[in-house]
Amino acid sequence: NALTRQYEALLATEGVELAFTDGSLREMARLASLVNGRTEDIGARRLQTIFEKVLEDISFSASDRPGERIEIEDAFVSDRIGEIAVDEDLSNFIL
């Protein structure tokens, strides 16, 4: 997946190894499809927005975390995005 490789490479510049589980990728795709189905369907751009939101805190703190390996799991995705995706008003505004 080009998005996963892009974010892995971006964080590697800070010395952080980023890895995605299959479950996390499925959950991000599921949430993107859910929000696209309820709001304006912007296709893959929604998935990119979800990636950005999931990785927001990690991206901002990456320079303080060199040498770490961070594995993104489905529970992490749900914690970061789940409530936003389910709430139609929030998802319209944020995602």
C-alpha positions in Angstrom: 0.0 0.0 0.0 1.4 3.3 -1.0 0.0 5.2 2.0 1.6 2.8 4.5 4.9 3.0 2.8 4.7 6.8 2.7 4.0 7.1 6.4 6.7 4.4 7.2 9.2 6.4 5.2 8.2 9.7 6.7 8.6 8.5 10.3 11.8 6.6 9.4 13.4 10.1 8.7 12.9 10.6 12.5 14.4 7.2 13.3 10.9 5.7 14.1 10.0 2.3 12.7 6.3 2.3 11.9 4.4 -0.9 11.3 0.7 -1.6 10.5 -1.1 -4.8 11.4 -3.6 -6.3 8.9 -6.3 -5.5 11.3 -5.4 -1.9 11.6 -5.5 -1.5 7.8 -8.9 -3.3 7.6 -10.3 -1.0 10.3 -9.1 2.2 8.6 -10.6 1.0 5.3 -13.9 0.0 7.1 -14.1 3.5 8.7 -13.3 5.3 5.5 -16.1 3.3 3.7 -18.5 4.0 6.6 -17.9 7.7 6.5 -17.9 7.9 2.7 -21.3 6.1 2.7 -22.9 8.6 5.1 -21.3 11.8 3.9 -19.8 13.1 0.6 -18.0 10.2 -1.0 -14.5 11.5 -1.5 -13.0 8.0 -2.1 -9.4 7.4 -1.2 -8.9 10.9 0.1 -11.1 9.9 3.1 -8.7 7.0 3.7 -5.7 9.4 3.6 -7.5 11.7 6.1 -8.1 8.8 8.4 -4.4 7.8 8.2 -3.5 11.4 9.1 -5.8 11.5 12.1 -4.6 8.1 13.4 -1.0 9.0 13.1 -1.3 12.7 14.1 0.1 12.4 17.7 2.8 9.9 16.6 3.9 12.2 13.8 4.2 15.2 16.1 6.2 13.3 18.7 8.4 11.3 16.3 11.4 13.5 16.8 11.3 12.7 20.5 11.1 8.9 19.8 14.1 7.9 17.7 14.8 4.2 17.8 11.3 3.2 18.7 9.2 0.7 16.8 5.5 1.6 16.8 2.9 -1.0 15.7 -0.5 0.3 14.7 -3.2 -2.1 15.7 -6.9 -2.1 15.1 -7.7 -1.1 18.7 -5.5 1.9 18.3 -7.3 3.0 15.2 -10.7 2.5 16.9 -9.5 4.6 19.9 -8.3 7.4 17.6 -11.1 7.4 15.0 -14.0 5.2 16.1 -16.1 7.7 17.9 -15.5 10.4 15.3 -16.5 8.1 12.4 -19.7 7.0 14.2 -20.8 10.5 15.1 -22.1 11.9 11.8 -21.7 15.6 12.8 -18.1 15.0 13.9 -17.2 12.9 10.9 -18.5 15.7 8.6 -16.3 18.2 10.3 -13.2 16.2 11.0 -13.0 13.5 8.4 
